[in-house]
Amino acid sequence: MEIINETKEKLVLEYPCSWCYKVIGNHKDEIHLAVKEVILEKPHSLKLSNASKTGKYVSMNLDLIITNEDERTFIYEALKNHQNIKMVL
């Protein structure tokens, strides 16, 4: 699978591969719940990345092994559309 990044360079992914999603929401607990609902029992690591100065937003890194492009896209879309998630990068 080829992905073109901002510098127009092609990124070639070979599956399975390690992948990190940056997940942004209002509360750490809500992000944990959303991730659990989306990836179910798939082994992963979810760690605090950053919080806004006002405390309104928190970002977390979700690291896991992705087996194919469909899975990578499904997880991204499911997290992005979850009510507890504001943004996924």
N, C-alpha and C positions, 0 to 999 in steps of 0.2 A: 504494500500500500504506500502510495506517495502522498505526502502532505506538503503544501507550499506554505512556508512561514512568511513573516512580514518582510524579510529581505529577499523574497522570491527564490530562496534556495529550497530544493526538494529534500524533504525528510523521508527517508525510507525506513519503514518499521518492519522488523522481523518478529513474528509471533511464535511462541509467547514472549512477552516482554514486560518489564517493570514500567508502570505508568503512575503518574502523580496528577491528581485533580486538586486544584485549589478551590475549596468550597467556602462560600461566604454567606453568613446568615446573621440573625440578631442575637442568638444565644447558643452557647456551646452544646447544651443538652438537646436543643432542637436539631442541631446539625447531626449529633450522634444518632438520634432517632431516625432522621431522614436516611442517613447512610445505612443503618440497619435494615430499614424497610426496602431499600433499593438493592443492596448487594446480598441480603440475607446472611447466609453462613460462610460466604467466601472469605478466606483469610485476607486480612488487611491491617494497615496501621493508620490510625487517625490521630494526628497531633496538632495541637494549637500552633498556629503560625504567627498571627498578629491580631491586635484589637485596635479599633479606632480610638483616638484620644478621648472622645466623648463616651465611649463604651457602647455606642449604638450598634456597631457591627463587630463581628469576630470572623477571622478567617482560619481555616484549618486545612492541613495537607492530608489528603487521602491517598495512600500508597498501596498498590496491589499489583498482582500479576494479571495481565490481560491476555487472553488466548487468541483473539481474532478481532478484526475491525468491527464486526457487528456488535460484539460485546462492548468494545470501547465506546462506540457511538451510543449504544443503548444506555449504558451507565451515565454518560454525559447528559443525554436527553432526560432520563428519569430524574436525575438530581436537579437539573435546571428547571424542570416542571414541578418539583415538589414544593408544597406550600411553605415549608420551613426554610427553604433555600432562596436567597436573593440573587446569587450569581455563581457560576461555575467557570473556572478558567482551566 
